[in-house]
Amino acid sequence: MNLADAQIAVLAENLYQELELWYPLLRLREEGANVVVVGPAEQVYASKLGYPVKPDLAVGEVDAADFDAVVIPGGFAPEGMRRHKPMIDLVRKVHDQGSLVAAICHAGWMLASAGIARDRNVTCVAIIKDDVINAGGKYVDQAVVRDGNIITSRLPSDLPVFCREIINYLREAPQRRAGKILDSSKPRVSAVYTHAAQLSQAPRGTASADYTTMVKTGERIA
């Protein structure tokens, strides 16, 4: 596949690990791929350190058939992603159509929830390896593992080989399948770096003990 023809979704949720989202996104755009950020909604999400990202598209606006790959960053974002069935469905459908699913660090949780880790050689951050193993995955402790159309890595320090393996996979893949061509003519400003983002915890409803993560966008940074 010509990388300029590839359409790739990078998933976003609150508490994402900064490098694990931005490194693949920028590296793949550098190769000419049409990379979009997809989240549960078109709202600002904050990283573990408060770095903001605004999805280009909400998950309800996309179709798995539009993508040649989905990249799932880690941090604690996958815990939030797996609360949204459409996010899990997108990952599962991209996998089932034979396209690439690339997951790093805690993103192994999404492979488990999507039911695609079973009988596959995968890696992840060591703290969740029991979850991946219990989901049927064959855990391997190495920087990058490629098993068919699943590529996994462990930590931010593995990002160079993680991205290299993604690029190699896409270059070896056949030309794009049928699907909508996503408009790439408009400049994407996914990094909402003009405003600070603050994370806080709040109850989901009145007198609720079920808490959710809230993002407050601060004043514009000069």
Secondary structure as a PSIPRED ss2 file (coil, helix, strand):
# PSIPRED VFORMAT (PSIPRED V4.0)

   1 M C   1.000  0.000  0.000
   2 N C   1.000  0.000  0.000
   3 L H   0.000  1.000  0.000
   4 A H   0.000  1.000  0.000
   5 D H   0.000  1.000  0.000
   6 A C   1.000  0.000  0.000
   7 Q E   0.000  0.000  1.000
   8 I E   0.000  0.000  1.000
   9 A E   0.000  0.000  1.000
  10 V E   0.000  0.000  1.000
  11 L E   0.000  0.000  1.000
  12 A C   1.000  0.000  0.000
  13 E C   1.000  0.000  0.000
  14 N C   1.000  0.000  0.000
  15 L C   1.000  0.000  0.000
  16 Y E   0.000  0.000  1.000
  17 Q C   1.000  0.000  0.000
  18 E H   0.000  1.000  0.000
  19 L H   0.000  1.000  0.000
  20 E H   0.000  1.000  0.000
  21 L H   0.000  1.000  0.000
  22 W H   0.000  1.000  0.000
  23 Y H   0.000  1.000  0.000
  24 P H   0.000  1.000  0.000
  25 L H   0.000  1.000  0.000
  26 L H   0.000  1.000  0.000
  27 R H   0.000  1.000  0.000
  28 L H   0.000  1.000  0.000
  29 R H   0.000  1.000  0.000
  30 E H   0.000  1.000  0.000
  31 E C   1.000  0.000  0.000
  32 G C   1.000  0.000  0.000
  33 A C   1.000  0.000  0.000
  34 N E   0.000  0.000  1.000
  35 V E   0.000  0.000  1.000
  36 V E   0.000  0.000  1.000
  37 V E   0.000  0.000  1.000
  38 V E   0.000  0.000  1.000
  39 G E   0.000  0.000  1.000
  40 P C   1.000  0.000  0.000
  41 A C   1.000  0.000  0.000
  42 E C   1.000  0.000  0.000
  43 Q C   1.000  0.000  0.000
  44 V C   1.000  0.000  0.000
  45 Y E   0.000  0.000  1.000
  46 A E   0.000  0.000  1.000
  47 S E   0.000  0.000  1.000
  48 K C   1.000  0.000  0.000
  49 L C   1.000  0.000  0.000
  50 G C   1.000  0.000  0.000
  51 Y C   1.000  0.000  0.000
  52 P E   0.000  0.000  1.000
  53 V E   0.000  0.000  1.000
  54 K C   1.000  0.000  0.000
  55 P C   1.000  0.000  0.000
  56 D C   1.000  0.000  0.000
  57 L E   0.000  0.000  1.000
  58 A E   0.000  0.000  1.000
  59 V H   0.000  1.000  0.000
  60 G H   0.000  1.000  0.000
  61 E H   0.000  1.000  0.000
  62 V C   1.000  0.000  0.000
  63 D C   1.000  0.000  0.000
  64 A H   0.000  1.000  0.000
  65 A H   0.000  1.000  0.000
  66 D H   0.000  1.000  0.000
  67 F C   1.000  0.000  0.000
  68 D C   1.000  0.000  0.000
  69 A E   0.000  0.000  1.000
  70 V E   0.000  0.000  1.000
  71 V E   0.000  0.000  1.000
  72 I E   0.000  0.000  1.000
  73 P C   1.000  0.000  0.000
  74 G C   1.000  0.000  0.000
  75 G E   0.000  0.000  1.000
  76 F C   1.000  0.000  0.000
  77 A H   0.000  1.000  0.000
  78 P H   0.000  1.000  0.000
  79 E H   0.000  1.000  0.000
  80 G H   0.000  1.000  0.000
  81 M H   0.000  1.000  0.000
  82 R C   1.000  0.000  0.000
  83 R C   1.000  0.000  0.000
  84 H C   1.000  0.000  0.000
  85 K H   0.000  1.000  0.000
  86 P H   0.000  1.000  0.000
  87 M H   0.000  1.000  0.000
  88 I H   0.000  1.000  0.000
  89 D H   0.000  1.000  0.000
  90 L H   0.000  1.000  0.000
  91 V H   0.000  1.000  0.000
  92 R H   0.000  1.000  0.000
  93 K H   0.000  1.000  0.000
  94 V H   0.000  1.000  0.000
  95 H H   0.000  1.000  0.000
  96 D H   0.000  1.000  0.000
  97 Q C   1.000  0.000  0.000
  98 G C   1.000  0.000  0.000
  99 S C   1.000  0.000  0.000
 100 L E   0.000  0.000  1.000
 101 V E   0.000  0.000  1.000
 102 A E   0.000  0.000  1.000
 103 A E   0.000  0.000  1.000
 104 I E   0.000  0.000  1.000
 105 C H   0.000  1.000  0.000
 106 H H   0.000  1.000  0.000
 107 A H   0.000  1.000  0.000
 108 G H   0.000  1.000  0.000
 109 W H   0.000  1.000  0.000
 110 M H   0.000  1.000  0.000
 111 L H   0.000  1.000  0.000
 112 A H   0.000  1.000  0.000
 113 S H   0.000  1.000  0.000
 114 A H   0.000  1.000  0.000
 115 G C   1.000  0.000  0.000
 116 I C   1.000  0.000  0.000
 117 A C   1.000  0.000  0.000
 118 R C   1.000  0.000  0.000
 119 D C   1.000  0.000  0.000
 120 R C   1.000  0.000  0.000
 121 N E   0.000  0.000  1.000
 122 V E   0.000  0.000  1.000
 123 T C   1.000  0.000  0.000
 124 C C   1.000  0.000  0.000
 125 V C   1.000  0.000  0.000
 126 A H   0.000  1.000  0.000
 127 I H   0.000  1.000  0.000
 128 I H   0.000  1.000  0.000
 129 K H   0.000  1.000  0.000
 130 D H   0.000  1.000  0.000
 131 D H   0.000  1.000  0.000
 132 V H   0.000  1.000  0.000
 133 I H   0.000  1.000  0.000
 134 N H   0.000  1.000  0.000
 135 A C   1.000  0.000  0.000
 136 G C   1.000  0.000  0.000
 137 G C   1.000  0.000  0.000
 138 K E   0.000  0.000  1.000
 139 Y E   0.000  0.000  1.000
 140 V C   1.000  0.000  0.000
 141 D C   1.000  0.000  0.000
 142 Q C   1.000  0.000  0.000
 143 A C   1.000  0.000  0.000
 144 V E   0.000  0.000  1.000
 145 V E   0.000  0.000  1.000
 146 R E   0.000  0.000  1.000
 147 D E   0.000  0.000  1.000
 148 G C   1.000  0.000  0.000
 149 N C   1.000  0.000  0.000
 150 I E   0.000  0.000  1.000
 151 I E   0.000  0.000  1.000
 152 T E   0.000  0.000  1.000
 153 S E   0.000  0.000  1.000
 154 R C   1.000  0.000  0.000
 155 L C   1.000  0.000  0.000
 156 P H   0.000  1.000  0.000
 157 S H   0.000  1.000  0.000
 158 D H   0.000  1.000  0.000
 159 L H   0.000  1.000  0.000
 160 P H   0.000  1.000  0.000
 161 V H   0.000  1.000  0.000
 162 F H   0.000  1.000  0.000
 163 C H   0.000  1.000  0.000
 164 R H   0.000  1.000  0.000
 165 E H   0.000  1.000  0.000
 166 I H   0.000  1.000  0.000
 167 I H   0.000  1.000  0.000
 168 N H   0.000  1.000  0.000
 169 Y H   0.000  1.000  0.000
 170 L H   0.000  1.000  0.000
 171 R H   0.000  1.000  0.000
 172 E H   0.000  1.000  0.000
 173 A C   1.000  0.000  0.000
 174 P C   1.000  0.000  0.000
 175 Q C   1.000  0.000  0.000
 176 R C   1.000  0.000  0.000
 177 R C   1.000  0.000  0.000
 178 A C   1.000  0.000  0.000
 179 G C   1.000  0.000  0.000
 180 K C   1.000  0.000  0.000
 181 I C   1.000  0.000  0.000
 182 L C   1.000  0.000  0.000
 183 D C   1.000  0.000  0.000
 184 S C   1.000  0.000  0.000
 185 S C   1.000  0.000  0.000
 186 K C   1.000  0.000  0.000
 187 P C   1.000  0.000  0.000
 188 R C   1.000  0.000  0.000
 189 V C   1.000  0.000  0.000
 190 S C   1.000  0.000  0.000
 191 A E   0.000  0.000  1.000
 192 V C   1.000  0.000  0.000
 193 Y C   1.000  0.000  0.000
 194 T C   1.000  0.000  0.000
 195 H E   0.000  0.000  1.000
 196 A E   0.000  0.000  1.000
 197 A E   0.000  0.000  1.000
 198 Q E   0.000  0.000  1.000
 199 L E   0.000  0.000  1.000
 200 S E   0.000  0.000  1.000
 201 Q E   0.000  0.000  1.000
 202 A E   0.000  0.000  1.000
 203 P E   0.000  0.000  1.000
 204 R C   1.000  0.000  0.000
 205 G C   1.000  0.000  0.000
 206 T C   1.000  0.000  0.000
 207 A C   1.000  0.000  0.000
 208 S C   1.000  0.000  0.000
 209 A C   1.000  0.000  0.000
 210 D C   1.000  0.000  0.000
 211 Y E   0.000  0.000  1.000
 212 T E   0.000  0.000  1.000
 213 T E   0.000  0.000  1.000
 214 M E   0.000  0.000  1.000
 215 V E   0.000  0.000  1.000
 216 K E   0.000  0.000  1.000
 217 T E   0.000  0.000  1.000
 218 G E   0.000  0.000  1.000
 219 E E   0.000  0.000  1.000
 220 R E   0.000  0.000  1.000
 221 I C   1.000  0.000  0.000
 222 A C   1.000  0.000  0.000
